[in-house]
Amino acid sequence: MPPPATTRPAPVEQATVDWGRTEYTAAWRRQEELVARRLAGGIGDTLVFTEHDPVYTLGVRQGALRHLLWDDAERQRRGIAVVETNRGGDITYHGPGQLVGYPIVDLAARRDLHAYLRLLEQVLINAVGCLGLAAGRRPGQTGIWLGPRKLAAIGVAVKRWVTCHGFALNVNNDLAPFAGIVPCGITDGTVTSLRQELGRALDPAEVQAVVAAEFWAEWRKFVATTDAH
């Protein structure tokens, strides 16, 4: 009998890659190239890590632009760009010292974007737990939290059920630029970082390794759940 419509060409092995520091729009283009390659079966599921030059990114949520507070002159003075994206969510900030993760993975066998978002949250909850913090979810608000303090933002997009964009975990980054926006449109909380909560700077390579390990562990469970059905 013919294969199901969701079948992709047989991919190569999974991979984790580190792009180092990138300009946001250039990294977005590179993501789109990886999505095309994943759809064609030229690569397997891939987890990309990067950190961005200072930038405010706007998601597709209606009204996101209203949550940009600093004017052009102030943003120029601070060297912060603004980019409108195709990811879900509102407005957020990326900058040096923040760990950004872009999973390029195939959801075709389990077309459940909400389950995938919960997977990303669990990855980050597990990872920061390994680093000494008990983070959790907040009902109706994607991301991970320490009480009213947001530690990581999540926003994704999909093309033919291959994902791009992903998560941003505040590690050692300067939190001051968050004052220039209403982060993720949330008015009843603040933003924090691992450095602020733990009272020390963390080794970026260590954090990246922990997040990668937790991502692939959770992804294996996700795939296994698909296989079980």
C-alpha positions as CSV (number, residue, x, y, z in Angstrom):
1,M,0.0,0.0,0.0
2,P,1.2,3.6,-0.7
3,P,3.0,5.5,2.1
4,P,1.0,8.0,4.1
5,A,1.0,11.6,2.8
6,T,3.1,12.8,5.7
7,T,6.1,10.6,4.7
8,R,9.3,12.6,4.1
9,P,12.4,11.5,2.3
10,A,14.6,9.4,4.7
11,P,16.6,12.0,6.7
12,V,20.2,11.9,8.0
13,E,21.0,11.9,11.7
14,Q,19.9,14.5,14.2
15,A,22.3,17.4,14.8
16,T,23.1,20.2,17.2
17,V,24.9,23.2,15.7
18,D,26.2,26.5,17.2
19,W,26.1,29.6,15.0
20,G,27.8,31.8,17.5
21,R,26.7,35.4,17.5
22,T,24.5,36.4,14.6
23,E,22.5,39.3,13.1
24,Y,18.8,38.4,13.4
25,T,17.7,38.7,9.8
26,A,20.7,36.7,8.6
27,A,20.0,34.0,11.1
28,W,16.3,34.0,10.0
29,R,17.4,33.4,6.4
30,R,19.7,30.6,7.5
31,Q,16.7,29.0,9.3
32,E,14.6,29.1,6.2
33,E,17.4,27.4,4.3
34,L,17.5,24.6,6.9
35,V,13.7,24.3,6.8
36,A,13.9,23.7,3.0
37,R,16.6,21.1,3.5
38,R,14.6,19.4,6.2
39,L,11.6,19.2,4.0
40,A,13.7,17.7,1.2
41,G,15.2,15.2,3.6
42,G,18.7,16.6,3.1
43,I,19.1,17.0,6.9
44,G,17.6,15.4,10.0
45,D,16.0,17.2,12.9
46,T,18.4,19.9,13.9
47,L,18.8,22.1,17.0
48,V,20.5,25.5,16.2
49,F,22.0,27.6,19.0
50,T,22.9,31.3,18.6
51,E,23.0,34.6,20.3
52,H,21.8,37.7,18.5
53,D,23.0,41.3,18.1
54,P,20.6,43.5,20.1
55,V,17.1,43.4,18.5
56,Y,13.5,43.7,19.3
57,T,11.4,41.1,17.3
58,L,7.7,41.4,16.8
59,G,5.5,38.3,16.4
60,V,2.3,38.0,14.4
61,R,0.0,38.7,17.4
62,Q,-2.2,41.6,16.7
63,G,-1.2,44.8,18.5
64,A,2.5,43.7,19.1
65,L,3.8,47.0,17.7
66,R,1.9,48.9,20.4
67,H,4.2,47.2,23.0
68,L,7.3,48.9,21.5
69,L,8.0,51.7,24.0
70,W,11.3,53.3,23.1
71,D,11.3,55.7,20.1
72,D,13.7,55.5,17.1
73,A,16.2,57.9,18.6
74,E,16.5,55.9,21.9
75,R,16.7,52.6,20.1
76,Q,19.4,54.0,17.8
77,R,21.3,55.4,20.8
78,R,21.3,51.9,22.3
79,G,22.0,50.1,19.1
80,I,18.8,48.0,19.1
81,A,17.3,47.0,15.7
82,V,13.6,46.2,15.2
83,V,12.4,43.2,13.0
84,E,8.9,42.0,12.2
85,T,8.9,38.2,12.0
86,N,6.5,35.4,11.1
87,R,6.7,33.6,14.5
88,G,3.9,33.4,16.9
89,G,3.7,35.6,20.0
90,D,4.2,39.3,20.7
91,I,7.3,41.4,21.1
92,T,10.6,40.3,22.8
93,Y,14.2,41.3,23.0
94,H,17.3,39.3,21.9
95,G,20.9,40.3,22.8
96,P,24.3,39.1,23.7
97,G,24.4,36.7,26.7
98,Q,21.0,35.2,25.9
99,L,20.8,31.6,24.6
100,V,18.5,31.4,21.6
101,G,17.5,27.9,20.3
102,Y,16.0,27.2,16.9
103,P,14.8,23.6,16.5
104,I,14.3,22.7,12.8
105,V,12.2,19.6,13.4
106,D,9.5,17.7,11.5
107,L,6.1,17.6,13.2
108,A,4.3,15.9,10.2
109,A,3.7,12.7,12.1
110,R,2.1,14.5,15.0
111,R,0.5,17.7,13.9
112,D,0.0,19.3,17.3
113,L,1.7,22.7,17.6
114,H,0.4,23.1,21.2
115,A,2.0,19.9,22.3
116,Y,5.3,21.1,20.7
117,L,5.1,24.4,22.6
118,R,4.6,22.4,25.8
119,L,7.6,20.3,24.8
120,L,9.8,23.4,24.5
121,E,8.6,24.7,27.9
122,Q,9.4,21.3,29.5
123,V,12.9,21.4,27.9
124,L,13.6,24.7,29.5
125,I,12.1,23.8,32.9
126,N,14.2,20.7,33.0
127,A,17.4,22.6,31.9
128,V,17.1,25.4,34.5
129,G,16.2,22.7,37.1
130,C,19.6,21.1,36.4
131,L,21.2,24.6,36.9
132,G,19.5,25.0,40.3
133,L,16.2,26.9,39.6
134,A,12.6,25.5,39.9
135,A,10.9,27.2,37.0
136,G,7.3,26.5,35.8
137,R,4.5,27.5,33.5
138,R,2.0,30.2,33.8
139,P,-1.6,29.4,32.6
140,G,-2.3,30.9,29.2
141,Q,1.2,32.4,28.8
142,T,3.7,30.5,26.8
143,G,7.3,30.5,28.2
144,I,8.8,29.6,31.6
145,W,8.6,31.6,34.8
146,L,9.9,31.9,38.3
147,G,6.7,33.2,40.0
148,P,5.9,36.5,38.2
149,R,9.4,36.7,36.6
150,K,9.7,35.4,33.0
151,L,12.9,33.5,32.4
152,A,12.4,32.4,28.8
153,A,10.3,33.3,25.8
154,I,9.0,31.0,23.2
155,G,7.6,31.7,19.7
156,V,7.6,29.4,16.7
157,A,6.5,29.1,13.1
158,V,5.9,26.1,10.9
159,K,6.1,25.4,7.1
160,R,4.5,22.2,6.0
161,W,4.9,21.0,9.6
162,V,8.6,21.7,9.8
163,T,9.4,24.2,12.6
164,C,11.5,27.3,12.8
165,H,12.1,30.0,15.4
166,G,12.0,28.7,18.9
167,F,13.1,29.9,22.4
168,A,15.2,32.5,24.1
169,L,16.6,31.8,27.5
170,N,17.9,34.7,29.5
171,V,21.3,33.6,30.8
172,N,23.9,36.4,31.3
173,N,22.2,39.1,29.2
174,D,21.6,42.7,30.2
175,L,18.0,43.0,31.2
176,A,17.8,46.8,30.7
177,P,16.6,46.7,27.1
178,F,13.4,44.9,28.2
179,A,12.4,48.3,29.7
180,G,11.9,49.5,26.1
181,I,9.1,47.1,25.4
182,V,6.1,45.4,27.1
183,P,7.8,42.0,27.0
184,C,5.4,39.5,25.3
185,G,2.6,42.0,26.0
186,I,2.6,41.0,29.7
187,T,1.7,43.7,32.1
188,D,1.6,41.7,35.3
189,G,5.1,40.3,35.4
190,T,8.8,41.2,35.0
191,V,11.8,39.6,33.2
192,T,14.7,37.9,34.9
193,S,17.8,35.9,33.9
194,L,19.8,33.0,35.3
195,R,22.6,35.3,36.3
196,Q,20.2,37.6,38.2
197,E,18.5,34.6,40.0
198,L,21.7,32.7,40.8
199,G,23.8,35.7,41.6
200,R,26.6,34.7,39.3
201,A,27.5,34.5,35.6
202,L,27.1,31.1,34.0
203,D,29.3,29.3,31.5
204,P,27.4,29.6,28.2
205,A,28.8,26.3,26.9
206,E,27.5,24.5,30.0
207,V,24.1,26.0,29.7
208,Q,24.0,25.1,26.0
209,A,25.0,21.6,26.7
210,V,22.3,21.1,29.3
211,V,19.6,22.6,27.1
212,A,20.7,20.4,24.2
213,A,20.6,17.2,26.3
214,E,17.1,18.1,27.6
215,F,15.8,19.0,24.2
216,W,16.8,15.7,22.6
217,A,15.5,13.7,25.6
218,E,12.1,15.4,25.4
219,W,12.1,15.1,21.6
220,R,12.6,11.3,21.8
221,K,9.6,11.1,24.1
222,F,7.6,13.3,21.7
223,V,8.4,10.9,18.8
224,A,7.8,7.8,20.9
225,T,4.3,9.1,21.8
226,T,3.7,9.5,18.0
227,D,4.9,6.0,17.3
228,A,2.7,4.6,20.1
229,H,-0.4,6.0,18.3
